[in-house]
Amino acid sequence: MGKAWGYRAFGGADVQEFFERPDPVPGPAEVLIRVAAAGVNPLDHKLRSGHAAALNGHLPFPQVLGMEAAGTVLAVGDDVTGLAVGDRVTGFALTGAGTYAETTLLLGESTARIPDALPETWAATIPVAGTTAVDVLDQLDLPAGATLLVNGIGGGVGIAVAQLARDRGLVVTGTAGPAKRDLVTATGATFVDYTGADVVDRLRALAPDGFAAVADTVGGDSLRAVAALAAPGTIVSVGDPSVTDLGGEVVRRRLDRANLAAVADLMATGRLDPHVTRTYPLADADEALALVEAGHTAGKVVLDLSR
Ligand SMILES: NC(=O)c1ccc[n+]([C@@H]2O[C@H](COP(=O)([O-])OP(=O)(O)OC[C@H]3O[C@@H](n4cnc5c(N)ncnc54)[C@H](OP(=O)(O)O)[C@@H]3O)[C@@H](O)[C@H]2O)c1
């Protein structure tokens, strides 16, 4: 048996609760892990609220929150290759077992071993924010020296895009709230406060000919405003499918083991810091998700089950 934090119906934070569940039994394609750390993501509250029911509307209640975790393998499904009991891993819980829990199931092909030196609190951020940042940059495929605007640079995806873009030789500018100035400038990016007036005019003053591309993590009106700063075919959004109305593209995701392992290597070699700015014990999962749901987190929020 293990403790899990989830919800018995779709709704607001008031539908969340702890419950005990038997350790899930891995199917042929899955691994059972003891969770050491779980990433907290905007998708978690979108799933709880029912706003992403295409993804979880078919699953029985109670549903456990969380899509990504790092931990230690306890059991391996018959069809899973390359992973063994005792391995330290990170991966996606793509079959609905959730990750805000003491034990859970990860999909074997979307799970990778992690280097010994990599803390699980960092590794837990690889599946969602880490690989999304790689996918955005792979999709844009910009040459070294090109200019990139990251709209929403201070959150989990944005701060990873900033560092990996710099690593690829791009010249990065990013929008964020005023509290994130130091976080953003530490990545080498030019910081632009989106809360003041005329943010588009201030961006255009920095790049009179526009940017080579825009990587958007915010969506909505903010995306529509900055879209004028790059050619339509050079805009990729991670969260807003209406980007296609602007001639841009939604990020195409790669959830495979090789992508996870590549990001783990970027972290272990010091090229990517996920900026885990807050950790919470599982007992305070409600506070962790409320912080992310408020929409202004810096870097990543992670549940640390060793706390
Ligand atoms: N397609 C995928 O596979 C995928 C993967 C990961 C994430 N996503 C989606 O991508 C979005 C971002 O994810 P995330 O994990 O990076 O979220 P996050 O960690 O919560 O960060 C969001 C950031 O946006 C900033 N922000 C809010 N309004 C802004 C504005 N108008 N201009 C600039 N910055 C603004 C927030 O802080 P401040 O306002 O204080 O600056 C915050 O730092 C979410 O919608 C998520 O669901 C999709």
The ligand as a Gaussian input file, in Angstrom:
#p B3LYP/6-31G(d) Opt

LIG

0 1
 N        2.825000      20.457000     -25.126000
 C        3.467000      19.962000     -24.079000
 O        3.889000      18.797000     -24.056000
 C        3.712000      20.864000     -22.899000
 C        4.780000      20.584000     -22.029000
 C        5.041000      21.458000     -20.973000
 C        4.194000      22.553000     -20.761000
 N        3.143000      22.753000     -21.598000
 C        2.267000      23.926000     -21.380000
 O        3.067000      25.090000     -21.531000
 C        2.653000      26.107000     -20.634000
 C        3.842000      26.560000     -19.775000
 O        4.296000      25.448000     -19.014000
 P        5.355000      25.641000     -17.840000
 O        5.566000      24.308000     -17.224000
 O        6.528000      26.410000     -18.301000
 O        4.502000      26.568000     -16.830000
 P        4.967000      27.336000     -15.518000
 O        6.199000      26.705000     -14.958000
 O        3.765000      27.462000     -14.669000
 O        5.417000      28.783000     -16.036000
 C        4.558000      29.670000     -16.635000
 C        5.290000      31.027000     -16.612000
 O        4.647000      31.980000     -17.422000
 C        4.820000      33.266000     -16.808000
 N        3.827000      34.164000     -17.378000
 C        2.495000      34.234000     -17.118000
 N        1.907000      35.153000     -17.916000
 C        2.903000      35.665000     -18.695000
 C        2.950000      36.651000     -19.738000
 N        1.839000      37.297000     -20.136000
 N        4.127000      36.904000     -20.335000
 C        5.248000      36.254000     -19.945000
 N        5.290000      35.329000     -18.969000
 C        4.117000      35.033000     -18.363000
 C        4.694000      32.979000     -15.352000
 O        5.301000      33.809000     -14.373000
 P        5.386000      35.426000     -14.367000
 O        4.042000      35.890000     -14.820000
 O        5.657000      35.804000     -12.952000
 O        6.532000      35.773000     -15.267000
 C        5.395000      31.622000     -15.215000
 O        6.764000      31.753000     -14.922000
 C        1.477000      25.492000     -19.862000
 O        0.282000      25.855000     -20.511000
 C        1.696000      24.004000     -19.977000
 O        0.511000      23.264000     -19.821000
 C        2.894000      21.943000     -22.657000

